[in-house]
């Protein structure tokens, strides 16, 4: 419930961004894994056989509450990242019911259950405490499912689609962009991708700056209109010649 509290940590961050940098676009992640002791992306229930899993529908209803709260705090866009079925529709309905029809949704539409999230999960202590996220995130071997997942989010009203991770999934980035050329496509260069380049550069195995730009260029070339990356500031400075 803290995820939709007015004094929640992300709500405080949104207000601070609005106050100190009103010219910036504030995009707020919508998910629950950072609020739970089990580390999963939604409400966990137990079935009759004693197995635990995420309750998709109960999670979607709560994602709507979280999105509304974040917009009230100053978010210009919401970005649901939990890969729940129907999450875009639930959030769109909640926003519209609160006269927030102008708020766009950037959906993590194609998110794979990847080992490349490791450095972030270690830093944030966010790894699942039981099982894994493969019941709601995608199998890295399955490229065809990407179109089906993206199509559902398009039907539900997603304004921007996302593929995550980026570098190992350039074929998927390309497929999604070719299928929906009119919809902006984001790609997320995740912590593992960033860490590999940084580590190799620190060991003088590669030219870190050149490798950074080449990796970002490849993501752009594959079809991404927007790239989310830990290199954001460094890349901006390099591109501006600073």
N, C-alpha and C positions, 0 to 999 in steps of 0.2 A: 504493500500500500504506500510505502514511502516514495515509490516511483511516480506517483501522481499527487504527491503532497506539495503545497505551495512553497514550503521551505526546503524541498528536496535539494540535494547537492547539485543536480544538473539544472534545476530551475534557478538556483542561485547563480550558477555560471552563466545562464542565458541572460539574466538581468544585468550581470556585470558586463557582459559583452555589449549589450545594448547601451549601457551607460558610458563605457570607455571607448568603444569603437563602433559607433552607430552606422558607419558606412559599410561595415562587413555584413556579409550574408551569414546568418546563423542557422546551421543545419543540425538538428538534434536527433541522435540515435534513439530509436524506440525499441526497447527490449528489456528483459528482466534478469538476465544471467548475473548482472553485477549487483543485484539486490537480494539474491537468494543464497542460502548456505549450501545448497546442493549444486550450484553452478550451472543449472540448466536454464533454457531460455523461456520458460513459462511455468505454469502451475503444474506441479507433479502430483499425480494420483496413483493409487495402487489398485490393481485389478484383483479378481477373485483368486488368482493363482499366486498372489503376493508379489507380482512383478510391478516395478515402478516405471512410469513413462509420463510424458508431457500431455496434459489435457488440452488439445488443440483449441476447441471452441471456448473453453473457459479462459484461455490465454488471450484469444482474440478480443473478447469483450473488455478485458482489462487493458489491452494495448490501446484501445480507443480512449479510455480515461487518461492514460499516460500522455497520449498525443495532445489531447485538449489542454492538459495542464502545462505542457511544454510550450505550446503556442501562447497561452496566456502569460507565460513568463518571458516571452520575447522571441521564440524561435520563428524564423521565416519559412522553414521547411522542416518536415519530419521524415525520418529515414528508418522504417521498420527493418530490423536485421535478423529476426528470429526464424525466418522461413516457415512460419505457420501458414497452413492453407486458409485462405480467406482473410488474411490480416489486412490487406489493402482495403477491401470492402468494409471491414469493421471500422477501420480508422477513418475512411472517407465518410461513412455514415455518421460517426461521432463528431467529426469536424463540422459537417454540414448542419447537424442538429444544433450546433453552438454558433451558427453564423460565421463559420470559418471556411466558407466555400472557396476563398481565394488562396488558401494554403496548399502548396503542392506536396506531393508524396514521392519521395525517391525510394523505391523499393529495392531491397537486397533480393532481387528476384531469382538470381542464379548463384547460390552460395553453396560451395562444396565443403564437405567434411574433410578438411585438409590438414596435413601435418605442418603446414606453413604458418599456422597461428601460434605455434609453440612459444616464441619469445614474448609475445604479448600476454599469453595466458600465465606464463611464469611471472612476469612483472606485476600483473594485476591479481595474481593468485585466483584466477578465474576458471581453472580446469574443472570439469564435472567431477563431483565426488563419488558418483557411481555411474556405470555404463559409459555411453558416449552420446554424441549428437547425431548419429547416423540415422535415427528414425525421422529426423526432420531436415537435416542438411543432406546434400546430394552425394552420391557415389562418384568419386573422381574418375572412374572408368566410363561413366555414362554421359556422353555428349548429347544424345538425342533428347534426353529429359529436359535439357536446358530450354528448348523451344516450348515445351509443354508448360513448364513452370512460368516462363516469361509471358506466354499467352494468357494464362490465368490472371496474372497481375495487370496486364493490359486491359483485359475485359473488366476488371474491377476498378479501373481508373487511375493506375499508376502514371505519374507524369514523367518520371525518369526511371529507367531500369538500371540495374547494376549486376556486374559479374564479379565474383570474389572467390578466390584470389585472381590476380591479373596475369602475371608473367608466365605461369605454367598452363594457362587456359586461354591463350591468344586465339586458338581455333574457335573456342566458344564465344569469345568477344566478337569475332568476325561473323559467326553464324547469327548471333542475336542481332547485330547491326544490319546485316543483309535482310533479315526477316522484317525488321521494323525500322527502316531508315528514317522515318519521320519522328521517332521518339528519341530524345537524348539518352545516350548510354554512358554510364559511369563504369569505371573499372577500379578496383581497390588493390593497390600494390601493398601487400600485407607485411606484417612484422618479419616473417621469415625471409621474404624476398629482400627486404631492406637490410636485415642482419647479415645475410650472406655477402652482399656487396660491401658493407661496412667492414666486416671481419677480414675479407680478402684484401681490401684496401689498406687496413691497418697493418697487415702482414706484408705489405708491399708486393702482393701477388698480381695486382691489377692497378690501373689508373682509376681510382674511385670516382672522380668527377666525370670522366668520359663514360665509364660503365653506367653511372647513374643516368646520364642523358640518353645513352643508347637504350637502356631498359625502358625509359619513359617513351622514347620515340617508337619503340616496337609496339607498345600498348596503344599509342595513338594511331600508328599505321594499321593496326588490326581493326580499328573502327571506333575506339573510345572517344567520346566528346568531352569527357571529364575524367580526370585521374585523381584518386585520393591516395596520397602517399606520405610516408614519414619524411620523405625528401622535400616536402613542399617548399620550405623556406630556402633551403640550399639550392633547389632547382630554380626557383624564382630569381634568386640572386645571380645564378649562372646565366640564365636566359636574358637577364637585363644587363649583363656585362659588369656586374659589381664585384 
